[in-house]
């Protein structure tokens, strides 16, 4: 008969599963005002315990060594185990893996919200939180079998709204939201589009004339981005559920004179194109006039327009200038 898992591995697995289920329970509670905090804190514990269970099973030492020594560090008499980021580094090896990026992103958010109350960010990171849970479940089944799966226990939370309600952001919240935007901007398109980094879905009404086709109200269908037929079907669905819009190039973007005009409208401050040149140089949002790499911009603030051979600016750029250069001065 095959031997079962060692007691320590089983204990770590139970810790991982219990923490993950508590994370989901907190996130799905309607009256919880700061879902992200509880979810991220408990999922960090869950994921770290899962990695430790895997390393323990494989006989890999997952403890910090003392500097220039083969001995291990101790905290209150116990060996100091690797934190979640170190576990992910050892497991994935490549930092370009979407799952690694998801863990790195969530852990950095955890560090920023640990001593703050910022419920405003909940809607901003829902996709990454959902992806983290799915990635956790995948690793759990892959290394420990379906009998340890928690997927049958989890349900889709019921929603009462078809859209997101915009909540005014506090100063602390805006800093974290800025970090979220900057982190996403630094990723390649492949990672940003990966469901392993951020889980994104469209809820499409499911029509069934027979009982067995409509018993399950919501079900997930595996989707391969590299399959052109599947990609075409998904793009067709996206086109069906989008609001009808007339295509407009550079919609929501500003030319230099528009940036200056918008700032004047909002603050009453009269500015010049020369001032704007000083600003984009100060914040390094775009290359200089004589640089060859025209597309080397910070896309959150500035983008190169190939057709017109010039630069256009975003609303975030206007807001940054107002906040940092007008209000503070």
Residue, then its C-alpha position, 0 to 999 in steps of 0.5 A: x500500500x502507498x504511504x500517506x503524507x507525513x504528519x508535518x506535510x498534512x498539518x501544513x496543508x490543513x493550515x493552507x486550506x483553512x486560511x484560504x477558506x477563511x480568506x474567501x469567507x471574509x471576502x464574501x461577507x456583504x458587510x465587510x468593508x475592507x475585503x482586500x485586507x482580510x483576504x490578502x492577509x489570510x491568502x498570504x498565510x495560506x499560500x506560504x503554508x502551501x509552499x512549505x508543504x510542497x518543500x517539506x514533501x520534497x525534502x527541501x529546506x525552506x529556512x533562512x540561513x545565517x549570513x556566511x554560515x550553514x546554520x539556520x536563523x531562529x526566531x523564539x527558538x524556531x527556525x525562520x521559514x521563508x516568506x511567501x516571495x522567497x517561496x515563489x522565487x524558489x518554486x518558479x525560478x523565472x520572475x516573468x511567470x504570470x503566477x509569480x507576478x500575481x504573488x509579487x503584486x499581492x504581497x506588495x499590496x499587503x505591505x502597503x495596506x498592513x497598517x492602513x484602512x483603505x476599503x477604496x482599493x477593493x474594486x481595483x484588485x478584485x481580478x488579481x485576488x480571484x487569480x490568486x485563489x485559482x492559482x492556489x487551488x491549481x497548485x494544491x491539486x497538482x501536488x497533493x491531488x484532488x482529494x485536497x481540493x477546496x473548489x467544491x466548497x467555494x461558490x460565486x458570491x451573489x452580486x446586487x449591482x451590474x457595475x462598480x460604484x466609484x468611491x472617493x479616494x483618501x490620500x493613503x488610498x490614492x497612493x496605493x491606487x497609484x502603485x497598482x497602476x504603475x505596477x500594471x504599467x510595468x508588465x508586458x501585455x502577455x502578463x497583463x492579459x494572463x488569467x494567472x495574473x488577473x482573473x477577468x470574466x464577462x457574465x453572459x446570460x446562459x440560455x437553456x431549454x432543457x433542465x440539464x442545460x440550466x441547472x448550473x447558473x454559473x460555470x467556468x469554461x477553460x480558455x486557451x489564449x493561444x487557440x485562435x478559434x477560442x480567441x475569436x469566439x471570446x472577442x465576438x462575445x466582447x463585441x456583443x456586450x460592449x456599449x455601442x461606441x463610435x470609434x474615435x482615435x486618441x479618445x480621452x487624450x490631451x494635446x499640450x494646449x488641451x492640458x494647459x486649458x484643462x488645468x486652467x479650467x480646474x484651477x484658474x492657473x494660466x500656464x504656457x507651453x514652455x512650462x509644460x516642457x519643463x514638467x514632462x522633462x521633470x517627471x520624465x514621462x516621454x523622450x526628448x525631441x531628438x531621441x530616436x525611441x519615440x515610444x519610450x514613454x510612461x504610458x500612464x501619462x504620455x503616449x506617442x501618436x505614430x499617425x501625427x508624429x507627436x505626443x498625447x497626454x492622459x487625464x492622469x497626467x493632468x491630475x498629477x500636474x494639478x496635485x504636485x505642481x499647482x495645489x502643493x505650490 
